[in-house]
Amino acid sequence: HAAANLNAVTADTIQVSVQSTTESTPETVVLTETGVNTGLFTGSIALTAGSPVANGTLQVTHGDQITATYAPLNQTATALVDSVAPTISNVTATSRASSAEIRWNTNELASGEVRYGTSAGSLNQTSTVTALATSQLAVIVGLIPQTTYYYQVISRDAAGNESSSAVSSFTTLTAAPILFVD
C-alpha cells in the first residue's frame, strides 16, 4: 500500500501480524517493499501442520483461513489453506490402433497428465491436460498397433497438491488393412 511507503529514497520494511484458524495467536512477518517508492510489499511465512507454537512458522490445517493484518492502516487480507490433493476416480482407457483416450474425474478442479509407456516400470512419455476441470480427457497419438501400454493418471489442484492413480494398461487394436483398388 502506498501509505506504507515512508521513505522516498530506500525500500521500506513493515511488520504484519499473521494468524490462522488453527494458530489464533499472531506471528509477526516482515514485509519488504519491492523497490523504492513502489508501495508494494512482499514477504512470507512457512506453514506447518501441528499444534500452535509461537516459533516463526504458522500452524495450519486444511480449510483454515489465514489472516494478515497491517494494524497502522487497519488493512486485512485473507486466504484459505488447501492442503488436500484431488481424488481421482473413474479412470478409463479407450484404445484404437494408433491412439488412445484416457478419461478420469476428480473431486475438485484440477489439471492433469497421463504418463505412459510399454513397461509398467518405465512410464517415460507424457500427455498433458492443462485446463482446470473435474472431468479430464487426454488423447495419446502415435501408438504402435497391437501393443500393450501402461499408464498412470496424475492430477494437480490449483494449490499444487498432487495425486496419482494406480498404473493400468490397455492394448492398442490391430491396424485396419489397406485396400488397394486397381
N, C-alpha and C positions, 0 to 999 in steps of 0.2 A: 504494500500500500504506500502511496506517495507520501502520506503524512508521517510514515515511519522513517522516511529519509531525512535524517537530521544533519548530515554533513555533506556539503556540496562538492568536496574535493576528494573524499575517500568513500569506499563502500562501507556501509553501516552494518552492525550486527544488532539483533534484537533477541529477546527471550520470549518464548511462548510456553504455555502450560498445555500438556497433552495428557489425556486420560482416556480410559476405555470403560466399557460396561463392567469388565472383569476387574480392572485396576482403577478404582474411582479416585484415589489419591494421585494428583497430577505429578508427572515427571516434567522436568524443565528441558527444553530443547533450544539450542542457539541457532538462529537463522542468520544467514549472511546474505547481504544484498548482492545481486547478480552482477552488478557493475556500479560505477559511480553515477548517482542520480537516477537509477532505473526505477526505484521504488518497488522492485520485485525481489523477494527474499526466498531462499531455499534452505532446506535442512532436512534431516532425517533422524529417525529413532528406530532401533532394532525392535522387532516384535517377537515375543516368545510365548509359548503356552505355559501355563502354570499358575501358581498362587501369586497374588500381588506382592511385590517386593520393590522398595524404592532403591533400584540398582542401575538406573540409566537405560533400562530396557522396559518396554511396555508389554505387560502381560495381557493376552487377548485369547478369546476363543471364537470359533466360527459364529458369525452373526452379530458379534459385538459392534457397537457404534464407537468410533474413535472421535474425540472432540479436541480440537486445538483452539486455544483461546489466547488472543493478544489483548491483555487487560487495558493497557493505556488507551486504546482506541475502541474498546468494547467490541472487538471483532471475534467471530467464532466460525470455524469451518468443521464439517463433519464428513466422515466416510464410514462405510461398512466393511467389516472383515469377511472375506471369502477364503476359507482355508480347506474347502472340501472339493475334491475332484469330481467331474461329472461321472455319472453312472452310465455305462454303455450297455445297450440291450438290443435285441432283435437283429443281430448281425447275420446277414445272408449274402451269398455269392451266387451270381448267375453267370455262367460261362458260355462263351461261344468258341469258335475255332481259334481266333487270334485276339480275343479281348474278353474282359470280364467286368461286371458291375458288382461292386461291394456296397451294400446299404446297411445302415445302422441308425439307431436312435440314441439320444442322450436325454437325461432328465433336466438339463439346463442348456442354455445357449453355449455352443462350443464349436471350435474349428476341429479339423481332424486330418489324419493321414492314414494311408494303408501302406505298411511295409510288407514287401513280398519277395519271394524268390523260389527257386526249385528245391531248396533244402530248408527244413524247419529250423535248422541252426544257422542259416545264412539268409536272413531277410534283408538283402542288400539293395533293393530297389524301392522307390517311394512314389506314391501318387498322393498329392496334397489337396486338401479342401480348405480354403482359407475363410470362407463365409461362416459367420457365427449362426448356427441353426440347431434345432433339436432333431432334425431328420437329415441325414447325410447320404450322399452318393458320390463314390469315387469310381471313375472309369479307367480301367487299365487296358492299354492297347499294345500291340506289337508282341503278343504272346505266341508261343510255338504250339501248333495243334497237337492234340493227344499227349499233353504234358501235365503232370501234377504240379501245381503251385501251392505254396504255403503262404499264409498271410496273417497279419495281426493289425487290428484297428487301434489307433491311438487318438484320443480326443483331449483338447485343452480348452478350459473356460477362459473368459476374459481376464481373470486374475492370474492365469498361468498354471493353475492346478491341472495335472495331467493324470489320465488313467489309460489303461490298455486292456484289450480283450485277450482271451486265450488265443493261441495260434491254431488256426483252422486250415483247411485245404479245399481246393477244387481242382477238377481236371478239365482242361480245355477239350472241346469237341473235335471230331475229325473234320478236316477241311473238305468243303464241297468239291466234288470232281469238276474238272474243267471240261466243258463240252465244246468240241471243235466241230464246226459245221462247214462243209465244203461247198 
